[in-house]
Amino acid sequence: MSKTINKAFIVGYAGSDAEQRTTQNGVKYARVSLSTSYGGYKKQDGTDVPKRTQWHHCVGWNGMADTMGRFIKKGMKCAITGRIEYGTYPNAQGVDIPTTDIVVEELTLMSQPQAQGVQGQQQAQPQQQPQAQYQQGNYQQQQPQPQQYAPPQQYGGYQQGAQQFPPNVNEDGLPF
């Protein structure tokens, strides 16, 4: 039997703060919509290709819901990896409305929320920050670790970490 794959990877901007809720059974979930855009250029013949925006509805459960609700704010650039799920819900008239959701399995925050400028006249660009990656059930911070300096140590004609050139050669022509 062959393995199948249901995987979605979206990098986009949050349209609003993540909305946290709890089901009737007490299970936490959070929802957010991410926008992705393409187009918005001029062809060689001078024809304008308009910018097109797509909205992707994302949902996280349990621990991921907590993470999404705590960190995703409107305007943030996020990378989401998850699986696609299709469903329906009845509207007020009882008609089933189809839905498509991405169930979030991994979340990477790629910017800070956009801040409003003085009296709303300026809008600052998202500031880059160290990327933080959240996976279902755990948290990983991707930051370079400071390296401690250790002076090189001398071992039998060679320095640890840097070779001496030319190497010390014995009377038999071998450097050891």
WORA-V830859 format. One record per residue. N is the residue number from 1. PSI is psi in radians with two decimals (NA if undefined). OMEGA is omega as a letter, one per 20 degrees, with the letter a starting at -180 (none if undefined). BURIAL is + if it has 9 or more other ideal C-beta (glycine too) atoms within 8 Angstrom, else -. Layout:
n	psi	omega	burial
N	PSI	OMEGA	BURIAL
N	PSI	OMEGA	BURIAL
This chain:
n	psi	omega	burial
1	2.37	a	-
2	2.66	r	-
3	2.52	r	-
4	2.79	a	-
5	2.30	r	-
6	1.68	a	-
7	2.35	r	-
8	2.46	r	+
9	2.04	a	-
10	2.32	r	+
11	2.01	a	+
12	-3.02	a	+
13	2.39	r	+
14	2.26	r	+
15	-0.31	r	+
16	3.01	r	-
17	2.58	r	-
18	2.39	a	+
19	2.04	a	+
20	2.43	r	+
21	3.06	r	-
22	2.40	r	-
23	3.02	r	-
24	-0.42	r	-
25	0.04	r	-
26	0.24	r	-
27	2.25	a	-
28	2.50	r	+
29	2.75	r	+
30	2.54	r	+
31	2.52	r	+
32	2.59	r	+
33	2.29	r	+
34	2.45	r	+
35	2.44	r	+
36	2.57	a	+
37	2.66	r	+
38	2.90	a	-
39	-2.66	r	-
40	0.84	r	-
41	3.02	r	-
42	2.26	r	-
43	2.94	r	-
44	-0.52	a	-
45	0.07	r	-
46	-0.05	r	-
47	2.30	r	-
48	2.32	r	-
49	2.00	a	-
50	2.67	r	-
51	2.32	r	-
52	2.38	a	-
53	2.34	r	-
54	2.52	r	-
55	2.35	a	-
56	2.15	a	+
57	2.15	a	+
58	2.49	r	+
59	2.40	r	+
60	2.55	a	+
61	2.62	r	+
62	-2.06	a	+
63	-0.65	r	-
64	-0.58	r	+
65	-0.73	r	+
66	-0.80	a	+
67	-0.81	a	+
68	-0.81	a	+
69	-0.55	a	+
70	-0.65	a	-
71	-0.51	a	+
72	2.06	r	+
73	2.77	a	+
74	2.33	r	+
75	-0.12	a	-
76	2.49	r	+
77	2.23	a	+
78	2.58	r	+
79	2.23	a	+
80	2.31	r	+
81	2.34	a	+
82	-2.84	r	+
83	2.68	a	+
84	2.31	r	+
85	2.40	r	-
86	2.51	r	-
87	-3.05	r	-
88	2.76	r	-
89	2.58	r	-
90	2.33	r	-
91	-3.01	a	-
92	-0.51	a	-
93	-0.01	r	-
94	0.11	r	-
95	2.33	r	-
96	2.19	r	-
97	2.18	r	-
98	2.54	r	-
99	2.66	r	+
100	2.09	a	-
101	2.65	r	+
102	2.04	r	+
103	2.00	a	+
104	2.20	r	+
105	-0.59	r	+
106	2.52	a	+
107	2.25	r	+
108	2.12	r	+
109	2.20	a	+
110	-0.10	r	+
111	2.97	r	+
112	2.88	r	-
113	2.60	r	+
114	2.36	a	+
115	2.54	r	-
116	2.43	r	-
117	-2.98	a	+
118	2.12	r	-
119	0.53	r	-
120	0.16	a	-
121	-0.55	a	-
122	2.62	r	-
123	2.09	a	-
124	2.63	r	+
125	2.65	r	-
126	2.36	r	+
127	2.40	r	-
128	2.46	r	-
129	2.86	r	-
130	2.34	a	-
131	2.33	r	-
132	2.37	a	+
133	2.30	a	+
134	2.23	r	+
135	2.77	a	+
136	1.96	r	-
137	-0.17	r	-
138	2.99	a	-
139	2.34	r	-
140	2.21	r	-
141	2.14	a	-
142	1.53	r	-
143	2.50	r	-
144	2.39	r	-
145	2.44	r	-
146	2.40	r	-
147	2.35	r	-
148	2.48	a	-
149	2.26	r	-
150	2.19	a	-
151	2.52	r	-
152	2.53	r	-
153	2.56	a	-
154	2.20	r	-
155	1.92	r	-
156	0.85	r	-
157	-0.16	r	-
158	2.56	r	+
159	2.38	r	+
160	2.25	a	-
161	-0.35	r	-
162	2.27	r	-
163	2.55	r	-
164	2.35	a	+
165	2.33	i	-
166	2.68	a	-
167	2.69	r	+
168	2.24	a	-
169	2.27	r	-
170	3.08	a	-
171	-0.33	r	-
172	-0.02	r	-
173	0.04	a	-
174	2.47	a	-
175	0.37	r	-
176	NA	none	-
